[in-house]
Amino acid sequence: MAKTNNSVKSTLLQWRQSIHSNSPRKIRASTFRNVLLALTVLSIALWLRFALLMDSAGDDRRTNYSQDQAKISTISKNAKVPQHKKQTIPQNLIPKKSSTPKATVAYAVSLTSCGHTGSRSDPNLHEGAAVLQHSIYLSSHSNPASTSKYAHKLFAFVHPEAGKCSDIFSRLGYEVQIHDTPFNVSDIRGQFLKEHIVKSGCCGEKEYLKLYAYTLLDYPIVVHLDLDSLVLKPLDDLFDVMMESVDGLTDEGAVARSRIPVMFAEPIPKQVDAFFTRDYNMINPGHKHVGVQGGFLVVRPSLAAFEEYVSIVLEGNFKQGNGWGAKGYGGYFGAQQIQGICSYYYDYKHPGEFLLLMFFFQSFNPYSFMD
């Protein structure tokens, strides 16, 4: 028995000594690896178990869904769906459209260059021209679904430098007219205007191509639009007002006058020669004379008006800080172009011949400089 105890003690002594030797480190490292391996196997087993449970639940949901759909289909076949009577609009409330248009209105655009790329394939030209053309058609007498009384004719005033990219307009139905600027810049007598008109606004002196709208004498009304605009509904009320004066006013004209969205409740002149809006977001608060929005002009063609515009430009009476005629028609983007000269022409030269329409303001001014 004593020998056995001595033997156990000897064994224990050897085990204790082995703990303090180098071999235990190897044992602890091996143990750590074994534990890590066990945890990894356990994690994989749990993940597989979870995946099998989810797949089984998905099968159950798909089975239940199929059964529900079958029930719904059965109910739908047996259910009696109430039949609603088709509502019809009384014929006397539907505007009657004559087969013959009341008049043909000219719609014009101006092309001063071949766009940002300088190429005839510039998508801005193609898309803008096509969208505008189609929107005009939709709001014209030419469209069977439209209630408009006015037919339309499309024009494109093209500067010679943009002639190479005007073919798209011809294909879309625009009548292309190649025009140079209606005056020579070198003939402008005012030195300030002569120096600055070529480098101000969006297009310099080329923007005056828009004045050719006044030369389309075969049409009672011309609407000049920029290529980034479109027509959302017929403009018949504007056209009716321009076609009739107060002296020969019909019921149709009277109704049109009552529906015109006039800015500041201004009285409507006996004869209206132009409609436009003003670009209020281009000026500082308190500015007295606001420029015209050059992207939308409705005018009555007149060679006298065209020639007067040209004479105003050639006179060159545009003062830095005071604008046209030194009367305050300046100080904003485009003041030396259509935006400024139209405001000066109708406000100062020919008051009472135009009507200012309501304008929905933009949320920001994209230009940080002024003429």
Backbone hydrogen bonds, N-H to C=O, Kabsch-Sander energy under -0.5 kcal/mol:
donor,donor_aa,acceptor,acceptor_aa,energy
5,N,1,M,-2.4
6,N,2,A,-2.3
7,S,3,K,-2.0
8,V,4,T,-2.4
9,K,5,N,-2.8
10,S,6,N,-2.3
11,T,7,S,-2.2
12,L,8,V,-2.9
13,L,9,K,-2.5
14,Q,10,S,-2.2
15,W,11,T,-2.2
16,R,12,L,-2.6
17,Q,13,L,-2.3
18,S,14,Q,-1.8
19,I,15,W,-1.2
20,H,16,R,-1.0
21,S,18,S,-0.7
25,R,22,N,-0.8
26,K,22,N,-0.8
27,I,23,S,-1.8
28,R,24,P,-3.1
29,A,25,R,-2.3
30,S,26,K,-2.1
31,T,27,I,-2.4
32,F,28,R,-2.3
33,R,29,A,-2.1
34,N,30,S,-2.2
35,V,31,T,-2.4
36,L,32,F,-2.5
37,L,33,R,-2.4
38,A,34,N,-2.2
39,L,35,V,-2.4
40,T,36,L,-2.2
41,V,37,L,-2.4
42,L,38,A,-2.4
43,S,39,L,-2.5
44,I,40,T,-2.3
45,A,41,V,-2.2
46,L,42,L,-2.3
47,W,43,S,-2.5
48,L,44,I,-2.4
49,R,45,A,-2.0
50,F,46,L,-2.4
51,A,47,W,-2.4
52,L,48,L,-2.3
53,L,49,R,-2.0
54,M,50,F,-2.4
55,D,51,A,-2.3
56,S,52,L,-1.9
57,A,53,L,-2.3
58,G,54,M,-2.5
59,D,55,D,-2.0
60,D,56,S,-1.7
61,R,57,A,-2.3
62,R,58,G,-2.6
63,T,59,D,-2.1
64,N,60,D,-2.6
65,Y,61,R,-2.7
66,S,62,R,-2.3
67,Q,63,T,-2.1
68,D,64,N,-2.6
69,Q,65,Y,-2.7
70,A,66,S,-2.0
71,K,67,Q,-2.0
72,I,68,D,-2.6
73,S,69,Q,-2.5
74,T,70,A,-2.0
75,I,71,K,-2.5
76,S,72,I,-2.8
77,K,73,S,-1.9
78,N,74,T,-1.6
79,A,75,I,-1.9
81,V,79,A,-0.7
84,H,82,P,-0.5
93,L,90,P,-1.9
94,I,91,Q,-1.1
98,S,96,K,-0.5
102,K,149,K,-3.2
103,A,149,K,-0.7
105,V,103,A,-0.5
105,V,151,A,-2.6
106,A,221,I,-2.3
107,Y,153,K,-3.1
108,A,223,V,-2.8
109,V,155,F,-1.5
111,L,157,F,-3.2
112,T,110,S,-0.6
118,G,114,C,-0.6
119,S,114,C,-0.7
122,D,119,S,-1.6
125,L,122,D,-1.0
126,H,122,D,-1.6
127,E,123,P,-3.0
128,G,124,N,-1.6
129,A,125,L,-2.4
130,A,126,H,-2.2
131,V,127,E,-2.8
132,L,128,G,-2.2
133,Q,129,A,-2.1
134,H,130,A,-2.3
135,S,131,V,-2.3
136,I,132,L,-2.2
137,Y,133,Q,-2.0
138,L,134,H,-2.4
139,S,135,S,-1.1
140,S,137,Y,-1.8
141,H,150,Y,-2.6
143,N,140,S,-1.5
146,S,143,N,-2.0
151,A,103,A,-2.2
153,K,105,V,-1.8
155,F,107,Y,-2.5
156,A,175,E,-2.3
157,F,109,V,-3.1
158,V,156,A,-0.7
158,V,177,Q,-2.9
159,H,111,L,-2.8
162,A,159,H,-2.4
163,G,160,P,-1.2
165,C,162,A,-1.5
166,S,163,G,-1.5
169,F,166,S,-0.8
170,S,166,S,-1.4
171,R,167,D,-2.2
172,L,168,I,-1.3
173,G,170,S,-1.3
174,Y,169,F,-2.7
175,E,154,L,-2.2
176,V,174,Y,-0.8
177,Q,156,A,-3.0
179,H,158,V,-2.6
179,H,177,Q,-0.6
185,V,183,F,-0.5
187,D,184,N,-1.9
188,I,185,V,-1.7
189,R,314,L,-2.8
191,Q,189,R,-0.5
194,K,190,G,-2.3
195,E,191,Q,-1.9
196,H,192,F,-1.9
197,I,193,L,-2.6
199,K,196,H,-1.3
200,S,197,I,-0.5
204,G,200,S,-1.4
206,K,203,C,-1.4
207,E,204,G,-1.3
208,Y,205,E,-1.6
209,L,206,K,-1.9
210,K,207,E,-1.8
211,L,208,Y,-1.5
212,Y,209,L,-1.9
213,A,210,K,-1.8
214,Y,211,L,-2.0
215,T,212,Y,-1.4
216,L,213,A,-1.0
217,L,215,T,-2.0
219,Y,216,L,-1.5
222,V,299,V,-2.5
223,V,106,A,-3.1
224,H,222,V,-0.6
224,H,297,L,-3.1
225,L,108,A,-2.6
225,L,223,V,-0.5
226,D,295,G,-1.5
229,S,226,D,-1.3
232,L,230,L,-0.5
238,L,235,L,-0.6
239,F,235,L,-2.0
240,D,236,D,-3.3
241,V,237,D,-1.9
242,M,238,L,-2.0
243,M,239,F,-2.2
244,E,240,D,-1.1
246,V,270,K,-1.1
248,G,245,S,-0.5
249,L,246,V,-1.3
254,A,250,T,-2.4
255,V,251,D,-2.4
256,A,252,E,-2.1
257,R,253,G,-2.3
258,S,254,A,-1.6
259,R,255,V,-0.8
259,R,256,A,-0.9
260,I,256,A,-0.7
260,I,257,R,-0.6
262,V,260,I,-1.9
263,M,356,L,-2.5
265,A,262,V,-1.0
266,E,263,M,-1.3
273,D,271,Q,-0.6
273,D,353,E,-3.1
274,A,353,E,-0.7
275,F,298,V,-2.6
276,F,355,L,-1.4
277,T,296,F,-0.6
279,D,291,G,-2.5
280,Y,278,R,-1.3
282,M,279,D,-1.7
283,I,280,Y,-1.3
287,H,284,N,-1.9
290,V,288,K,-0.7
292,V,339,Q,-2.6
293,Q,277,T,-2.7
294,G,292,V,-1.0
296,F,293,Q,-1.6
297,L,224,H,-2.2
298,V,275,F,-2.4
299,V,222,V,-2.7
299,V,297,L,-0.5
300,R,273,D,-1.8
302,S,214,Y,-1.3
306,F,302,S,-2.1
307,E,303,L,-2.6
308,E,304,A,-2.0
309,Y,305,A,-2.4
310,V,306,F,-2.0
311,S,307,E,-2.2
312,I,308,E,-2.1
313,V,309,Y,-2.1
314,L,310,V,-2.6
315,E,311,S,-2.0
316,G,312,I,-1.3
317,N,312,I,-0.6
318,F,316,G,-2.4
319,K,317,N,-0.5
319,K,323,G,-2.6
322,N,319,K,-1.4
323,G,319,K,-2.8
324,W,329,Y,-1.6
325,G,317,N,-3.4
326,A,323,G,-1.9
327,K,324,W,-2.0
328,G,322,N,-3.1
329,Y,322,N,-0.9
329,Y,324,W,-0.6
330,G,328,G,-1.6
335,A,332,Y,-1.8
337,Q,334,G,-1.3
340,G,334,G,-1.6
340,G,337,Q,-0.6
341,I,337,Q,-2.6
342,C,338,I,-2.1
343,S,339,Q,-0.7
344,Y,340,G,-2.2
345,Y,341,I,-2.7
346,Y,342,C,-2.5
347,D,343,S,-2.4
348,Y,344,Y,-1.6
349,K,344,Y,-1.8
350,H,345,Y,-2.0
353,E,350,H,-1.2
355,L,274,A,-1.9
357,L,276,F,-2.7
357,L,355,L,-0.5
358,M,261,P,-2.4
361,F,359,F,-0.7
371,D,332,Y,-0.7
